[in-house]
Amino acid sequence: MFEMLSYDFMQRAFIAGLFIATLASISGTFVVLKRYSLMSETLAHSALVGVAVGLVAGYNPLWIAVVVSIFSAWLIEYLRSSFSIYSDAVLSIMLSGSLALAVIIVSLGGAFNNSLFSYLFGSILSVSDTDVYTIVVFGSISLVFLLLFSKELYFIAYDEEVAKTSGIKVKFLNFLLVTVVAIIIALSIRVVGSLLIGALMVIPTVAALQYRVGFRNTMFIALFFALFSVIFGMSLSYYFSLPSGATIVLSVIAIFILSLLINNRR
Amino acid sequence: MSLKPEVPIFEVKELSFRVREQLILENVSFEIFSGEYIAIIGPNGGGKTTLIRLLLNLEKQSSGEIKIFGKKLKDFKEWYKIGYVPQRATLVDESFPASVEDIVKMGRVARRGVFAGMSSEDREKVHDAMQKMDILDLKDKMVGTLSGGQRQRVMIARALASSPKILILDEPNTGVDMISQQRFYELLAKLNREENITILFITHDIGVIADDIGRLFTINRKATICNDPKKLLSCDEVSDLYGIHAHSLANHKHEH
């Protein structure tokens, strides 16, 4: 276990991974409770458009992914709050549309290679110093916002209308939440991959919900599950040369199944 | 020197609301003053819930004016003065991770501000609200495990935690058994009488509430206000809508 930490690339991957586990699980609690799970998948695919542009144009893909993901989040939230259209259908359209657009961009730019593969499924080898700094700085800002407004976001997740009638700025906070989620998703695709980050965001909370405890404890359990999955998954990735996103997600799914079994037997 | 006239909690003037071409509410006007106990009745689709949603700024009126505590709706900021219990309040998502105390604490969120934790005053108000609703012993229970009647009291405790001047309840007895309903009406009357909290609520149970309420609003696209609900049959609109029911109510009341 500790031998792998003697490598610089593994140290970077662990710092980034543990940070992402924290961000994904805490934001994921709100995402799941607000029934935004499909939104996290859609934003992850939108982030891929940014990655594609970055790879083809030669800019840092992570930065472009953050920008594209934020714009997608705002568009989704605007459509959701302004029109009485089927929001899951909108998400579905944007999800497949974003993936198609990303594939076209990388194909035209001739960047369909291992680099894109690592953004799809995550790679512990590809995490650079710049990535770590970006993840820590933007991740910390996102975390501060989430924690500052956690009581308001929790109220909104429970009952949006009553929250609004009590004077809470529901529209602003919904935009803030999707913005923070968009940033976290874009930051996560280096380690977990855009096709798999949605799972790291959603499954720890769904597993934690099986224990039927209050909000704070649910968040702590989800955080613990996410941290454990990242440590375990990245270790598997190192020892068996597997994509880190896949090993992390399978680890968290195993925890979910265990939680389901334990709580159904009670 | 003349006394300053009391500012109504709600002042509604010629309020109309339409969805596309359909007129849901037409020229509704009324005032609600502090300490009143008002029930709203009317047929399904008559516009009762729409009226409450307009008062709470959840819908925008097509025409007319609403003032709250003397301020125009768009200028009103002290929403914590209004406690709202929506119709589906007891139909909670059973897997939602919330204890009774978590829910009641929500009533303090808007008053606390972004950076503030729970102050001793917040804790006291949450405790008082749970005590008034007799749910202190349930405070650590998950809300999804409670009965309809218990959930109803939790939702009212949440509304009370913000120390509201008025409680607005939309068919609060949905999904609640008969015994809890009776207890609920007693609680509402007590809040009105002892705490001077103004009560405005939508109900179908006109027979049960007639003894306590001060005024009865009948909403069926237009509003008719009955100022003496104890003589329900003298209120034409109520008789028109609930003719047989109102007769049986009159007999029922006579027997007691």
Interface residues (C-beta under 8 A of the other chain):
Chain A: L33 L148 F149 K151 E152 Y154 F155 Y158 D159 E161 V162 A163 K164 T165 S166 G167 I168 A208 L209 R212 V213 G214 F215 N217 T218
Chain B: L56 N57 L58 K77 E78 W79 Y80 I82 Y84 P86 A89 S95 F96 P97 A98 S99 D102 I103 K105 M106 G107 V109 A110 R112 V114 F115 M142 G144 R158 S162
